[in-house]
């Protein structure tokens, strides 16, 4: 372990005329990374001269462990989700895991020193708790004069977020703020800005122009189906169930990296009268959400925040125990979503919902009311020491 003096010598103080903000996330295909990109773009828009390197904090410090843990995590989520439900934010598990957390934090110091020497950041922004904990420990150990900001990408914080040395926490709701306060975080260190989403989701678009370009009929309900970047969830069952609905539908599915799902959908759409449009990667999700009547999805924090910004009613399927179940609770509480447990019946549930125009309108209004589409800009303003917007609430 390096001495405090050695670290101070190797990390020169950043000149006042040069700003560098280091953004850290985990997993290349994740909402955590999307959040860093949104913040990065907002920073550059407000200050074109700022340096904003971003890095996979876990992959950089522990590349082998990242692969092993990611594989194990995906295996648990797919095969035995109840185990993850037990482990997630369990106070007993949290207490017992502190020694492991401390080991990873201390073991990361050497690589973090190389990182800080290379970029010399005056601010570090972490969109996931693991790198946030590492940097907080590093900052405390070597008494570094840097600003550390933790940005939540789900609607409720878990215990691993609370770390001494974090200057600000960005949370999506007042309820999330209260939960962090209960974990010992000072109220003044918590900003209720929302989950940072890309700028294009803040813009109101012309539905007619989008529909014409995508060959869609706005008079026929448009169902958008998403399963995150991994294309997870019972999407096949959803499409099968929707194909049996008597009313006409247009179905748009984003499959992400799930090639098996893409292949199956391309084969299945030849067997049904329903219009099915398949996207592996959609770089115009904002447009798809603009024209969609409702979205069927797993409630990841990023997808949820994007849908809220578009006022899009949500039908929740197969939420991951832990973080996504808590996101689901938030959405149900505010009347933004319905949770369908039996995906074989989802077609019938959606048909009932589509025929209830008043209910759909109420869900859309609540989505708008609970959205915070300018979170990325508010975070950028905080980093740049700009005054807060007057519309920010606490």
Secondary structure, DSSP 8 states (H G I E B T S, - for coil): ---HHHHHHHS----TT--BEEEEES-SSSHHHHHHHHHHHHHHHH-TT-B--EEEHHHHH-HHHHHHHHHHHHHHHHH-HHHHHHHTT-HHHHHHTHHHHHHHHHHTHHHHHHHHHHH--SEEEESSHHHHHHHHHHHHHHT---EEEEE--SSS--GGG--TT--EEEESSHHHHHHHHHTT--GGGEEE------GGGGS---HHHHHHHTT--TTS-EEEEE-TTTT-SSHHHHHHHHHT-SS--EEEEE-TT-HHHHHHHHHHTTS-SSEEEEESS-TTHHHHHHH-SEEEE---HHHHHHHHHTT--EEE-S--TTHHHHHHHHHHHTTSEEE-S-GGGHHHHHHHHHH-HHHHHHHHHHHHHT--TTHHHHHHHHHTT----TT---
